[in-house]
Amino acid sequence: MQLRLPIALKHARAWCVAALSGPQMLAFLPAATLAAFWLGGEPALIALAVAVPFLWLLFGGVDASTRARLARIAQTGLVPADQFVPKAEVVHADAPASGKSSAIFAVELDQFAELQDRFEPAAVDKVLKAVGDRLVTVSRDRDTISRIGDSRFGICLGDVQHIDLESCLQMCSRMQSAIEEPIAIDGTSVYMSASIGFCLLARAPGADAQDWLNAALAALIEAQRRGPSTVRAYSSELQSRLKHRADLRDEVAAALEQGYIQPWFQPQISTDTGKVTGFEALARWIHPDRGAISPAEFLPAIEASGLLERLAEVMIYHSFTALKAWDSAGLHVPQVGVNFSGSELSNPRLIDKVRWELDRFDLTPDRLTVEILETVVTNTSDDTITRNINASIASIRRFGVGRIKIDRSFVMKADRDPEQQRMISAVLTMAERLGGETLGEGVETVGEHALLAQLGCDHVQGFGIARPMPFEKTLDWVRAHEAKLQDAPVIPGRRAN
């Protein structure tokens, strides 16, 4: 019995589908490989290797959903940035109408600036493409994914029957896990992490998708404030905090110029003699309506407003004014310490500016201590900072780096914690070998004060000695402190060499 040609082709195709689909293909391939090599040699074997993947896809080796996923990944799966909000707008309008919901996620890579400093642009682009592809793999076909910033991605879920905070957190965990897998670039493995902010459609403020996205971005900013690999959800409480910070940013510039932000001074004393060896100038904002505003609140607002250098100028001016006033009152205050941030140290004119202020007030360089966090130096690749510090040491020692401050986290309860005592001793030994002095901050008890003195710390400051105070109160405090020194017991210190 013969089959007509169309029917034969139909059956042949059916056989191919059966052979090239699922587990049957694994059994078919060895036989086909041997037959190809026996009939046509190596060229036939190569031809078969090229043809099989196309035949597999053609005859249904993967289902429609998988083929769509592969196509999306091949095209990176990302929609252009200018299409993200319009596509989210469709979900924003249609999901509630059908009784469904959704969520928008804002994902941003941590330490992206360091990645750009380390690799060429082409390598950075490979990392970004890899991250985009991975976000595609952990998303559904109906979700919209776009790169909406240099290292920022937006993900808008297609409408779903139900979604809550817990399921969103689980999705964030999958995204972060995918991103944190190593990425091979130029023969090395690159490890990235990401912070994520998200907003459920049910909690979205405003009336359109842009407001919805802005809410997710606000949650992202809050996550980044908490550190890398952090996740935050948008809420009305978050919106209130953001509004408060925005109000502070609006007011902080005027506060600096109108004199509401000024230094308060915390005394530093010698552990050997008990005498005042200096003051640290600490920024304080006394608001005319709200009273004292915490530095933890307004300093980030100053930084966000780009006013750190202006703050340093204000602090130096008032600190030098205080030094002249202490001198005129006959009080011996050797120096005042002013904190400098990375942005200030990046200014190539810093040394000239400070030199000009010293000359203006007729003060010698040793009257100013520039306080620098070690993270300012270790966390930056900016050569300007290094040059400024080196110049400060070498240029007629105008700004000698001669003192190491021991953080309050080491000092707190050190008189009862042997481990902290060993850490303090190690810092003191290092400082002694480098020929520098040491200052312990955050001293709150007599026991902590005594321990630091016994271990050989040169100076101390903290609430146990005095809280920061406005300049007007420093005059009476210094006089009262000097008067008490005559009757104060001597705290044992290190032995003289």
Protein Blocks (a to p, Z undefined) as FASTA:
>chain_A
ZZdfklmmmmmmmmmmmmmgcjllmmmmmmmmmmmmmmnommlmmmmmmmmmmmmmmnop
acfklmmmmmmmmnnopacfklmmmmmmmmmmmmmmnopacdddddddehklmmmmmpcf
klmmmmmmmmmmmmmmmpcfkbccddfbfkbccddddddfbdcfklmmmmmmmmmmmmmp
ccdeehiacddddddddddfklpgcjbfklmmmmmmmmmmmmmmnoghiacdddfklmmm
mmmmmmmmmmmmmmmmnopaccdddddddfklopafbdcdddddddfklopadfklmmmm
mmmnopmmmmmmmmmmmmmmmmmmmmmnopacfbacddddfklmmpmklmmmmmmmmmmn
opafklpccdddfklmmmpcbfklmmmmmmmmmngolaccfbdcddfklmnoklmmmklm
mmmmmmmmmmmmnopacddehiabfklmmmmmmnopabdcdjkloccddfklmmmmmmmm
mmmmmmpccddddddZZ
